Amino acid sequence: MAVSGPLLAAQTQRFVEALVCSEFQCSSGWLERFKQRHGIAFKCITGESAAVTDDTTADWKKSSLLVILQQYVPKDIYNMDETRIFFRLTPDRTLMFNGDRATV
């Protein structure tokens, strides 16, 4: 799940309210110092975590794909691999510990 600065601040505020700590203010300065103190950076999520082998895709095409395609008429089937359909687009950046890789 992608985590942004405002999301982290909102969750922190919930903890503060649950702990009844009224003097704490979750400011942008606090958030920046928290990220620096714990080695957290705002990174771009890129790539895929692992490549799929040809054997895996061949097996999937023979078994699962045929079952899925039988539910549709040919005019309703098209390739969306590289078309960048933005339906329910997830964020492309997240807060992560320094040194961690940000992959899908």
C-alpha positions in Angstrom: 0.0 0.0 0.0 1.4 3.4 -0.9 1.8 5.7 2.0 2.0 9.5 1.6 2.9 12.2 4.1 -0.7 13.3 4.7 -1.7 9.7 5.3 1.1 9.2 7.8 0.2 12.5 9.5 -3.5 11.5 9.7 -2.7 8.1 11.2 -0.3 9.8 13.7 -3.1 12.1 14.7 -5.4 9.2 15.4 -2.8 7.7 17.7 -2.4 11.0 19.5 -6.1 11.2 20.0 -6.3 7.6 21.3 -3.5 8.3 23.7 -5.2 11.5 24.9 -2.0 13.6 24.3 -3.6 17.0 23.5 -0.3 19.0 23.5 1.1 17.1 20.5 0.7 18.8 17.1 1.4 16.7 14.0 2.9 19.6 11.9 4.8 19.3 8.6 8.0 20.1 10.5 7.4 17.1 12.8 6.7 14.9 9.8 10.0 15.9 8.1 12.0 15.3 11.2 10.3 12.0 11.8 11.1 10.8 8.3 14.7 12.0 8.6 15.1 10.4 12.1 13.8 7.0 10.9 15.4 7.0 7.4 12.2 7.3 5.5 12.2 8.7 1.9 9.4 9.5 -0.6 10.2 7.2 -3.5 8.8 6.5 -6.9 7.3 3.0 -7.3 8.7 1.5 -10.5 9.0 -1.8 -12.3 7.9 -5.2 -11.3 9.3 -7.2 -8.4 9.9 -10.3 -10.4 9.8 -11.4 -14.0 7.5 -14.1 -15.2 9.0 -17.0 -17.0 7.9 -18.3 -20.4 6.9 -21.6 -18.8 4.6 -19.9 -16.4 2.8 -17.9 -19.0 2.5 -20.9 -21.4 0.9 -23.0 -18.6 -1.5 -20.1 -17.8 -2.5 -19.6 -21.4 -3.3 -23.4 -21.8 -5.4 -23.6 -18.6 -6.7 -20.3 -17.1 -6.8 -18.1 -20.1 -9.0 -20.3 -22.2 -11.6 -20.5 -19.4 -11.6 -16.7 -19.1 -11.9 -16.1 -22.8 -14.9 -18.4 -23.2 -17.0 -15.9 -21.1 -16.6 -13.1 -23.7 -17.4 -12.6 -27.4 -14.3 -11.9 -29.5 -15.2 -8.2 -30.2 -15.0 -7.5 -26.4 -11.4 -8.8 -26.0 -8.5 -6.5 -26.4 -5.0 -6.0 -25.1 -4.5 -3.6 -22.2 -0.9 -4.4 -21.4 0.6 -1.1 -22.4 -2.5 1.1 -22.9 -2.3 2.8 -19.5 -5.9 2.6 -18.6 -6.2 4.7 -15.4 -9.2 3.0 -13.8 -8.6 3.1 -10.0 -5.0 4.3 -10.6 -2.8 3.7 -7.5 -0.2 6.3 -6.4 3.2 6.1 -8.1 5.1 7.3 -5.0 5.3 6.1 -1.4 7.1 6.6 1.8 9.7 3.9 2.4 12.8 3.2 4.5 16.0 4.2 2.8 17.6 1.2 1.1 14.3 -0.6 0.4 13.3 -1.1 -3.2 10.0 0.4 -4.4 8.6 -2.2 -6.8 5.1 -3.3 -7.7 
